[in-house]
C-alpha cells in the first residue's frame, strides 16, 4: 500500500508495541514505536506521521490528552485509538475530537487495515501546508 507512510505507534506495553509494529508492517506500512506520548511528542515523527495509533490508557499523558494536545497545536494527524478497556465516554470524546477509529483489543488485522486506509485517505485530501 503506502510504504512511504510512517505510522507512529504509542503504547506503554512493550509487547503491544512489538505486535502492532509487526502487524502494521505486514500491512505494507513503515512503523515507529514509542513507549509514551511524551516520547512521541519529542520525536522527529511528530510532524511526518501519516497516522498515530495510540493506547488510550497510559501513565502520565494518556491517549485522549495526547489528542487534545495535538488538536490544540493545530496538528491534525489522524489518530486510531486502541484499548483493552471498553469505555463509551472515552470513545465518544475521542471520536468527537476527530479520531479515525476506536478499537477494543483484540481486533482483527482487517479492521486495523480499514482504519489505516481511512487515515491515509484523509491525509491525501488535506490541502498542502
C-alpha positions in Angstrom: 0.0 0.0 0.0 1.7 3.2 1.2 5.1 2.0 2.2 6.4 5.6 2.5 3.8 6.5 5.1 5.1 6.3 8.7 2.7 5.0 11.2 3.6 6.0 14.8 2.5 3.5 17.4 2.3 4.7 21.1 1.7 2.2 23.9 3.3 1.8 27.3 3.3 -2.0 27.0 6.3 -3.2 25.0 4.7 -6.5 23.8 1.8 -4.4 22.3 4.2 -2.1 20.6 6.1 -5.0 19.1 2.9 -6.8 18.0 1.4 -3.7 16.5 4.6 -2.8 14.6 4.7 -6.3 13.1 1.1 -6.1 12.2 1.3 -2.6 10.6 4.4 -3.6 8.7 2.7 -6.7 7.5 0.0 -4.4 6.0 2.7 -2.6 4.0 3.4 0.4 6.1 6.5 1.7 7.8 6.1 1.9 11.6 7.9 3.6 14.5 7.1 2.8 18.1 7.1 5.0 21.3 6.7 3.9 24.9 4.9 7.2 25.8 3.0 10.1 24.4 5.9 12.3 25.6 8.5 10.3 23.7 6.4 10.7 20.5 6.0 14.5 21.1 9.8 14.8 21.3 10.4 12.7 18.2 11.0 13.8 14.6 7.9 11.8 13.6 5.6 14.3 15.4 5.2 16.1 12.1 5.7 13.4 9.5 3.4 10.6 10.7 0.6 9.6 8.3 -1.3 8.3 11.3 -0.9 7.7 15.0 -2.0 4.5 16.7 -2.3 5.2 20.5 -3.3 3.3 23.5 -6.0 5.2 25.5 -4.7 4.4 29.0 -1.1 5.2 29.6 0.8 6.8 32.6 1.4 10.5 32.6 -0.2 11.7 29.3 -2.9 9.3 28.1 -4.1 9.0 24.6 -7.0 11.4 24.9 -4.7 14.0 26.4 -2.3 13.5 23.5 -5.2 14.0 21.1 -6.2 17.2 22.9 -2.6 18.5 22.8 -2.2 17.7 19.1 -5.5 19.4 18.3 -4.6 22.5 20.3 -1.3 22.7 18.4 -3.1 22.5 15.0 -1.7 19.0 14.3 -4.4 17.1 12.6 -2.6 13.8 12.1 -5.3 11.1 12.1 -5.4 9.0 15.3 -6.6 5.4 15.8 -7.2 4.6 19.4 -6.7 1.1 20.8 -7.8 0.0 24.3 -8.2 -3.1 26.4 -10.9 -1.3 28.4 -14.3 -0.7 26.8 -15.3 2.9 27.8 -18.1 4.5 25.8 -17.4 8.0 27.2 -13.7 7.8 26.2 -14.8 6.6 22.7 -17.3 9.4 22.4 -14.7 12.0 23.4 -12.1 10.6 21.0 -14.5 10.4 18.0 -15.9 13.9 18.6 -12.4 15.2 18.7 -11.6 13.7 15.3 -10.3 10.2 15.9 -10.5 7.8 12.9 -11.3 4.7 14.8 -11.6 3.5 18.4 -10.7 -0.2 18.6 -11.2 -2.5 21.5 -8.4 -5.2 21.9 -8.4 -7.7 20.5 -9.2 -6.5 16.9 -8.6 -8.1 13.5 -5.8 -7.1 11.1 -8.6 -6.4 8.6 -10.2 -3.9 10.9 -6.9 -2.1 11.6 -6.2 -2.1 7.8 -9.6 -0.4 7.2 -8.8 2.2 9.8 -5.3 2.9 8.4 -6.8 3.2 4.9 -9.3 5.8 6.1 -6.4 7.7 7.9 -4.2 7.7 4.8 -7.1 8.7 2.6 -7.9 11.6 4.9 -4.3 12.7 4.8 -4.3 12.7 1.0 -7.3 15.0 1.0 -5.6 17.6 3.2 -4.6 20.8 1.5 -0.8 21.4 1.3 0.5 23.5 4.2 
